[in-house]
Each structure stands twice: as structure tokens, then as C-alpha cells.
Amino acid sequence: MTQALPTLHLVCGKAASGKSTLTASLGQAAGTVVIAEDDWLAALYGDEMVSISDYVRCSAKLRAIMGPHVVSLLRAGLSVVLDFPANTVATRAWMLSLAEGAQAAHRLHFLDVPDDICKARLRARNASGAHPFSVTDEQFDQLTRHFVVPSESEGFVIVRHCPGEG
């Protein structure tokens, strides 16, 4: 009986595209751990997170400590679902380096969701208060300006998810 290679699952999608919902589903697999950036940021830096520049600063600190931890988990034989937005080429390169450093498989899940659907979900999420951070339409637009659609030339196995797909 052969043991499956541990896999690093990554998610790419705009705010409220469904990244956390997908990662929760992926995390149901045996031998899989989900690490959610929003949960860690809220617990460690919640009171410091007011602007996008605060997010950039705090998430950089979190990634610096979380990277080696992810590699250790993968090397221990666990698959990891990294619920961090893989939305820029630089971020994805860092994430790919984790998989390569652990000699693990990787899957980049690209949630290809139109802006109008994301904004409607975002408004509902903000109104519910269930998410640790609220994002305004203006912040969504600012974040979206930095979003880069993933390309196979980056070296990933890309799994595309679109609204309405089963």
C-alpha cells in the first residue's frame, strides 16, 4: 500500500469569493490541517488591523513564522490547506517554495468569481458580523487592483472553481 504524498492546498480568489468555505471543505480529508490566516490575524493582531497597510504588515509577520511551520507539517506527512490569499505572483512564489521545501505536492485552487457576486457576498458577510474583519466596497476595489489571475507558468497545478459548478 502506497501512502499519498502530502499536499499543500492554496486558494486564490478575491475577497468573499469563497476561499474559506472551500478550505473548510478541503480540510475534511483525513490527515489534513487547515491554517486560516484570518483566524490567526484576528487573534494576534485584531486590534491593530484597521487598514490594508495594517493587514500587509501583520500578515508579513504571520507568514514569517507560519512558513517553517507549514513545511514541518508537510514533512511530517500531513496535508495542509493554507487559507491565506494566494492573490499575487510574489505570494504564490512564497507558497510554492513551501511545497518545494517540503517536497510535497501542491494544488492552487482558483476561485474565479465575478466582482458583483463577491461584493454581494461581502456585504452580507459584513452585515452578519460572522467574519472577524469587515471589508468595504472601496477596500475590495483596492485589494482587487493587486489581484493577479494565476498562470500555469508559475509552476502550479491549478484547479479552477466557478460559481454554479458542482
C-alpha positions in Angstrom: 0.0 0.0 0.0 1.5 3.4 -1.0 1.0 6.4 1.0 -0.2 9.6 -0.8 2.2 12.4 -0.9 1.3 15.3 1.5 -0.3 18.1 -0.5 -0.2 21.9 0.1 -3.6 23.3 -0.9 -3.6 27.0 -1.7 -6.5 29.3 -2.5 -6.6 32.2 -4.9 -9.7 34.5 -5.1 -10.9 37.9 -4.4 -12.5 38.9 -1.1 -15.7 36.9 -0.4 -15.1 34.6 -3.4 -15.5 31.5 -1.1 -11.9 30.8 -0.1 -12.6 29.9 3.5 -15.7 27.9 2.6 -13.6 25.8 0.1 -10.7 25.4 2.6 -13.1 24.1 5.2 -14.3 21.5 2.8 -10.7 20.6 1.7 -9.8 20.3 5.4 -12.3 17.5 5.9 -9.9 15.0 4.3 -8.1 12.6 6.7 -4.6 13.7 7.6 -5.2 17.3 6.6 -4.8 20.5 8.7 -6.3 23.9 7.8 -4.4 27.1 8.7 -6.6 30.1 8.3 -4.9 33.5 8.1 -7.9 35.5 9.2 -8.2 33.4 12.5 -4.6 33.9 13.3 -4.6 37.6 12.4 -7.7 38.3 14.4 -6.3 36.5 17.5 -2.8 38.1 17.3 -3.4 41.5 15.8 -7.2 42.1 15.7 -7.0 45.5 17.4 -4.2 46.6 15.1 -6.0 45.7 11.9 -7.8 48.8 10.7 -6.4 49.4 7.2 -5.0 47.5 4.3 -1.5 48.6 5.2 -2.1 47.1 8.7 -3.0 43.9 7.0 0.1 43.9 4.9 2.3 44.5 7.9 0.6 41.9 10.2 0.3 39.2 7.5 4.0 39.5 6.7 4.8 38.8 10.4 2.4 35.9 10.4 3.9 34.4 7.2 7.4 34.6 8.5 6.6 32.3 11.4 4.0 30.2 9.6 6.1 29.3 6.6 8.5 27.0 8.5 5.6 25.5 10.5 3.8 24.6 7.2 7.0 22.9 5.9 7.3 20.9 9.1 3.7 19.7 8.9 4.1 18.7 5.3 7.4 16.9 6.1 5.6 15.1 8.9 3.2 13.6 6.3 0.2 15.9 6.9 -1.5 17.7 4.1 -2.0 21.5 4.7 -4.8 23.7 3.5 -3.4 27.2 3.7 -6.3 29.6 3.9 -4.2 32.6 3.0 -5.0 34.6 -0.2 -2.7 33.4 -3.0 -3.6 36.5 -5.0 -0.3 37.9 -6.2 2.6 36.3 -8.0 5.0 37.1 -5.1 2.7 35.5 -2.5 2.2 32.4 -4.7 6.0 32.1 -5.2 6.4 32.1 -1.4 3.8 29.4 -1.1 5.3 27.3 -3.9 8.6 27.5 -2.1 6.9 25.9 1.0 5.7 22.9 -1.0 9.0 22.5 -2.8 10.9 22.9 0.5 8.9 20.0 1.9 9.0 18.0 -1.3 5.2 18.0 -1.2 2.5 18.0 -3.9 0.6 21.3 -4.4 -2.8 22.4 -5.7 -3.7 26.0 -6.3 -7.5 26.4 -6.1 -8.5 29.4 -8.2 -12.0 30.7 -7.3 -13.0 32.6 -10.5 -15.9 34.6 -9.1 -17.1 37.9 -10.7 -16.7 41.1 -8.7 -20.5 41.7 -8.4 -21.0 38.3 -6.7 -18.0 38.9 -4.4 -19.3 42.3 -3.4 -22.8 41.0 -2.7 -21.3 38.2 -0.5 -19.1 40.7 1.2 -22.0 43.0 2.1 -23.9 40.0 3.5 -20.9 38.8 5.4 -20.2 42.3 6.9 -23.9 42.6 7.9 -23.9 39.2 9.6 -20.9 40.1 11.8 -19.7 36.4 11.5 -16.3 37.3 10.0 -13.6 38.8 12.1 -12.9 41.6 9.6 -15.2 43.8 7.6 -14.2 44.9 4.1 -15.9 47.9 2.4 -16.6 48.1 -1.3 -13.7 50.6 -1.5 -11.3 48.3 0.2 -12.5 45.4 -2.1 -11.6 47.6 -5.1 -8.3 48.5 -3.6 -7.4 44.8 -2.9 -8.7 43.8 -6.4 -6.2 46.2 -8.1 -3.4 43.9 -6.7 -5.1 40.6 -7.7 -3.3 38.6 -10.4 -5.0 35.7 -12.1 -2.7 32.6 -11.7 -0.9 31.2 -14.6 0.4 27.6 -15.1 3.8 29.2 -16.0 4.1 29.9 -12.2 4.6 26.1 -11.7 1.3 25.3 -10.1 -1.3 22.6 -10.6 -4.3 24.9 -10.9 -7.8 23.7 -10.0 -10.4 26.3 -11.2 -13.7 26.8 -9.3 -16.5 28.9 -10.8 -19.9 29.8 -9.3 -22.6 27.3 -10.1 -20.1 24.4 -10.5 -20.9 21.3 -8.5 
